[in-house]
Amino acid sequence: MWKLKFAAILFCALLTLTPSNILIADRLDIPETVVNTTAGQKMHTYLERLSGLGFHGTALVARNDEIVLHQTYGLADVSNQIPNYTSTLFSTGSVTKQFTAAAIMLLESRGKLNIDDPIGKYFDSIPADKSAITIHHLLTHTSGLAHDYGADEDVIGRDIYIADVLAQPLQFEPGQKYSYSNAGYSLLAAIIEIAGSTDYEAFLQQNFFEPLGMNSTGLHLLQVNDTLIARSHNEQLGYPSAADRPEDCWNLLGNGGILSSTADMYRWYTALKGSEILPPETTRRIFTPYVKEYPDMESYYGYGWVIQDSERRDSKVIWHNGGAMLQGWSCAVYDYVDDSAVFIVFSNKPMDGILPVDYIAVNLSQILFGESYDLPPQTAQIDDSLLMKLEDLYLLNDDDLIRVAVSDGTLRLYPIGQKAVDAVFPSLGQNMLPEYNDKTDEMLKAFSNREFTSAAAFWEKQPGINPEAMLMDWWSSFDSLGQVRNYVILGTRMVDGAETYVRVNFENGAEDLMFVWMQGLCQGAMSGKKLTKVMHPVSKMEFISYSLTGQDSLNVIFQRDNKMVIKSGSRSITAERK
């Protein structure tokens, strides 16, 4: 799990706690659905429109301790057509870190540890280069540990995990700078178990979730109906549940993975605002801006929270998010104390290649605070049978193609060739994209010849991972398909990094591959991934895609002369039916 780098332009002030509110949080009567005030209705209309364009999730907005909006949208389980409810549980992702940080601070308030303790007080055989790492360094991502040392779903026990992490070289000396580290928060979870003399999740349940009435929060200790847990919309992954992981997954523990609902996260927010769970001075330290995150942003990390000044308003915002792009799970919690407002958004599906929750939280805040905002376009429901006549190949002037297909009341555009990709996924960095096609071509030549050392030269090196062995294992998964006959590089699109899509034809079948690039190096690969733009119908002949970033929204209009016109901003591209 990871925190998204997001330029928040909102605001809040520091939270304080009073000893009177712990029972109030426990008694909070949160209605299942709420749409209050004109602002609440506008937010609901915004999210309904967004749901028609692919948003699946839940949202809760409160102001002055009154819930203005609590509503649900889309499907919790697409394969079984189970809708999301406001009681549906989602993955909190890296928002889990605020539970971990609070647990550490609770243990300090009980005299079980000190924030300035070196980690050698809790772990045996600390290497010399890590002897200076303190709990404070782990909390603020200044330890020098890498982001991750393995996949979330890898089964690995606590002691082996600790030994593996401590055996890896540091990226920099402890305290030197900020570098976001999931591994650091997993070590914090281990310290909680050692100092608290109980399992990590059990500690959270006993000290936070149960006292606050957060009965829909946890992971393996949860007892809820499986139909109330949101599932991924990713068909290639088999629509997994966020609760599917086995218990011993220490790459994830402490830094992500906790499930919760909008109502429970609001209970947590209320508890942080005024309860006996943490003393007021301890809470103040949690929200202290200790270290600057990025040179080009005025955001700072506290203990499990980000604190920054707003660019939109003369105040501060305290927030955190989390997500997993592959599964499509995402969560954002934004605390706006100066306006007595909180925004909680969950989702179980990406929108047009991004995790949507931060952008939605920003737009909801603009509505609540009476600022200008973009209302998504209204879509129509049209039966697939009426759209089938549009299915075909459409030829661009430069011989690149766009395949049009119909699925679930939407149009799917599949570009073939870089000019087609540029037409369907416009971006400011299009001139750089052919470079990644060339690199992918060279890398696939090496894969085809089983020259894994040459292929590994294109990949970013990860601590503790042998890239040649990793790539050999991955490519060997296609051995049953026989030798490579040929491959087609379909093109590269720009997202946060670059994604290059390839169709590889083997002797006994074909595979669709996607390679992710960042700063000139390959970061990962996925099979079964097709480059697709989903278009939503406005009418039988006009379709739209909607981007929360506003960078690659499209209009597609089919004309009676067998031409398809693709519009993006002032740009218009015509393709003719082949």
Secondary structure, 3 states (H helix, E strand, C coil): CECCCCCCCCCECCCCCCCCCHHHHHHCCCCCCEECHHHHHHHHHHHHHHHHCCCCEEEEEEECCEEEEEEEECEEECCCCEECCCCCEEECHHHHHHHHHHHHHHHHHCCCCCCCCEHHHCCCCCCHHHCCCEHHHHHCCCCCCCCCCCCCCCCECHHHHHHHHHHCCCCCCCCCCCCCCHHHHHHHHHHHHHHHCCCHHHHHHHHHHCCCCCCCCECCCCCCCHHHECECCCHHHCCCECCCCCCCECCCCCCCCCEECHHHHHHHHHHHHCCCCCCHHHHHHHCCCCEECCCCCCEEECCCCEEEECCCCCCEEEEEEEEECCCCEEEEEEEECCCCEEEEEEECCCECCECCHHHHHHHHHHHHCCCCCCCCCCCCCCCHHHHHHHCEEEECCCCCEEEEEEECCEEEEEEECHHHHHHHCCCCCHHHHHHHHHHHHHHHHHHHCCCHHHHHCCECCCCCCCHHHHHHHHHHCCHHHCCEEEEEEEEEEECCCEEEEEEEEECCEEEEEEEEEECCEEEEEEECCCCCEEEEECCCCEEEECCCCCCCCEEEEECCCCEEEEEECCEEEEEEEC
